[in-house]
């Protein structure tokens, strides 16, 4: 039996993760789900947002399925739970697919691309300080970090449309983005069947809206990928449909892109689709390809029905109703 760490986290994470576990159980996979405490609510109760026992159990599991974590802006003594997990498990690659679904109103009806974002360096190094008249942050770009994220993007492209776009701002940030660009290009020479192009990050943002179907895999430094992947989510219908994976050499964590959404938390109207699609990515990662395909098909059928949609997609359904409908689709043809 494969152990999976389940971290509901904060806010609507506590609503979408139970629905996702319900859906996974309907697939009858040989998983043991271990629910663990972490996040801002945990910090308020226990004075820590990632307890040692949570980390210990996570290390015994093959992967983690996470909800959403609150990171308060005004607490300087609080370190992001997600950032802690990424660094602790060296989850250096953030993979965020953006795919349009039939029946969902969106900018692009034929989009299907993936943003592969370096996940541990860049401006998210966490090294910053105040000066007398301002503040500084250290942007860390290494050869090793750039090499390994380039390999993830290129190997992913080999399984898709065989195209990679390197996103940077090396015309201005000549040393840091210059190193990222040069390293990605160097690694790409080992992948002769992949078409490689470059885009400045501002031009990439514009063309992702204007012609998203022209993209396959985009590889980016940390901050650019964080911003562009939210833009990509809106291009295909909204952040409630956006899954993600944070992947390392030996471990991976899967989570919806959306935050804890305190404005709707507790109302039972959060969209569980992003969390369910993150679970689909987890199934693929663990080698359960058939089950992943079944889940993907079930989600598509549910999204094609305008009667079962949460408010963010223009409907009036509850979180649990969407989860129930996905389960029905999974069981219908099984």
N, C-alpha and C positions, 0 to 999 in steps of 0.2 A: 504494500500500500504506500502510495506517495503522499508525504506530508506537505501540506500547503499552509503557510502562515497567512492568516486573514486579519488585516488591520483596518477596521472601519474608520478609525480616526475621529474627525470632528464633523459637526453640522450634518449635511446631507450624506456624508460618507456612511453614517450609521443607518441610512435608509436604502442606499443603493447597493451596498455590499450584501445585506441579507437577501435581496432579490437576486443578486448574481449567484450567490451560493445555492439558492433554490433552483436556479436554472441549471447550474453545473450538476447538481444532484439528479436532475431529470435526465441527464446524459448517461447516468450510471457509470461514471468513471471511477477508477479505483483510487480515490483521493480521501485523505483524512484532513479536514479543515480545522485548524487550531486558531481560535480567535484570541488576539493579543491586544494589550493596552498600549496606546501611544497617542501622542498629539497634544494639543493645547488643553483640552479637557483633562487629560491625564496629568499635565503639568500643574493645573489648578488644584487637582486633588492630591497629587503626590509630590509636587515640587520638582518633577522631572518629566520630560516629554518622550523619552525613550529608555524605559527602565532596563536594567541589566538582564532581568529574566526574559524580557521580550526579545532582546538581541540574542540571548542564548538559544531560545527556541527557534528563532528565525534561522540560525546557523544549522539547525538540525533539519530544516525543511529544504525542499528542492527549489521553491520559489515563493514569492510573496504576492498576495492580492491585496491591494490597498485602496482605501476610499479617498478621502480628502482631508487635508490637515490645515488648520488655521495657523497663520504666522502673523501675529499682531505687529503692526507698523511701529507702534509707540513703545514697544518693550525692547530696550537695547540689551537686556540680559537674557533674551530668548533667542536661541538658535533654531532655525527651521528644522523640523523633523525630517522632511524629505531630504534636505541637504546632508543631514547627519547620516541617513541611511545610504545615500549615494556614496559618500566618502568612506563609510565604514565597510561597505561591501564592494567598493571600487566599481560602481555601476557607471561606466564611462560613456556608454552609448545610449542616448535617448532616442527612441524610434517612435515616430508619430505618423501613422497613415492618415490620409485625407481622401475619402472616397464618397462620391455622390450616390444616393440611393433613389431608385425609382419611386415616384410619388411624393418626394420631399422637395418643397420649394427651395431653390438655392441659386447662387450665381452661375454655377457650372454643373450641367447635368451629366457630363461625361468625364469628370475629373477622377483620377486615380493615381495619386502620387504619395511619396513618403518623404518626410523630413527626418534626416539622421543628424542629430545634434550632439556635439561633444558636451559631456555632462558634468565634468568635474573641474574644469579649468576656466580660462577667460576671466571676465569680470566677476564671476561667481567664485573666485578663489577665496573670498571671505577675508581678504587682507585689505583693510582700509583704515584711515585715520583722519582725525581732525587736525587742521592747522590753525594758525592764529586767525586767518582771514577766509578759511574755506575748509575743504576736505579733499582727500586723495584716495583713490582705489587702485590696487595693483592688478593689472590685467596679465594673467599668466597664460602663455601659449608655448607648449613644448613640442619638440620633434616627436617624442614618443606618443604624446596625446594626439597629435595630428595624424601620425601614421596609423594608429589603431582605429581611429574613427573613420579614416579614409578606407581602410580595409573592410570595415563593417558595411559602409555605403556601397562599395564596389562589389562585394560579394552578394549583397542584397539585390543589386541591379542585375547580376547574372541570372537571378531567378525571375526577373521581371522583364522590363522592356529594354534592358541593356543600355541605359543612359544615366549618367551622373552629372549633376550641376554643382560645381564648387561655388559656394556663396561667400563673399568676402568684401572687404573695403580696403584692399591693398593699395589703391591709388592714394589714399590718405594715411592709413596706418601701415606704413611701409615695412616696418620691422615685425610687428606682431601678426597682422593679417598677411603680411608678405611671407612670413615663415609658414603659416597655415596653408596658404595657396601653393607655395613651392613644394611643400611636403606632400600635399594631396596629389599634385601633378606627378611627382616622382613615383609615388606608390602606384598611380594609375598606369604607369608604363608596364607593369606586370599583368595588366588586364587588357590584352590587346583587342578583345571583342567588345569592349565597353566604349561607347561614345562619350567623351568627356568635354564639357563646356564650362565656361565661367560666367558668373553674374555678380555685379556689384549689389550689395544687399538692398539698396533703395530701388534699383531697377528690378530686382527679383520680387520685391513687394508689389510693385506696380504690375508686373507681368503675371504674377500668381492670380491676380484679380482679372486681368484682361484675357489671359490665355492659359488657364491652369492645365488644360489637357496636353499642353506641350511638354509637361514635366513628368519625370519618372521618379528618380531619387535625387534629393538635394542634400548636400553635406555642408554643415555650417559650424562655426564656433558657437559657444554656449548661448550668449545673449541673443544673437541673431536668430538662432533656431527657436528660442523661447518665444520671441515675438512673432516670427513668421508662422509658427505652428498654430497659434491662436487665430491669426489671420486666415490660415488655411482651413481651420475648422468652420469659420463663418462662411467661407467660399462654398463649402459643401453642405451647409444647412444649420450650423450652430454648434456651440461647444458641448452641448448635450449629446452629440454624436461622436465625440472625439476621444479615442482610446490612446493609450501610450504604453510603452515598455521601456524600462531602464535596465540595460543589460551589461553584465560584466563577463569575465572569463569563466566564472564558475557559479554565478548566481544571477537571478533576474527578478525584478519587481514590476508588477503590472498595475496600472491605475488610470482612471479617467483623467482627462486633462483639466476638467473643471475644478474649482475650489470648493470650499466648505459651504458657501452660499448661505450665510446666516439669515439673510432676509426671507428665505423660504424654508429653512430647516424646521422640521417638526410638523410641516403642513401635509406631508405625504404626497407632494406633487413633483418631486425631483425626477428628472429623466434618468432611468437606469441603463439606457442603451450604451452610453460610453463605457460604463463599468462592465457590462456584459461583453462588449467588443474587446475590452482589455483582457477579459477572461478567455476570449477566443484566441487572442495573441498568445496567451499563456499555454493554451492547449497545443498550439503549433510549436511553441518553444520546447515543450515536453515530449513532442513526438506524436501527439494524438491528432493526427491530420484529419482523419475521418470525422472525428467528433467536432473538430474545429469547423470543418466544412458544413456539417449539419447545423451547427449553431449559427454560422454566417447566413445560411439559407433561411433559417427560422426568423432571424432578425429582419432580413429583407422582406419577408412576407408580412411581418407585423408592421413594419414601417410603410408598406404599400397600402395599408388599411387606415384611412383617415379617422375611423371611429375609435381607434385605440392609440391616442397620442397624448402626451403630457402637455401642459400649457405652453412650454417653450416652443413647441412645434405647432401651436395653434389649436390644441385639443383641450379636453377637460378630464382626461383620465388620471387616475392615481398611479403612484409608483408601483404599487402592488398589482394593479390591474395590467400594466404593461408586462411585468414579470410573469404573471399568470398566463397571459396570452402567448408569450414566448415558449413557456413550458408546454402549452397545448399544441403549438406547432411542432415542437420537438417530438412529442408523443404521437402525433397524428399519423405519421408515416413510418413509425419505427416498428 
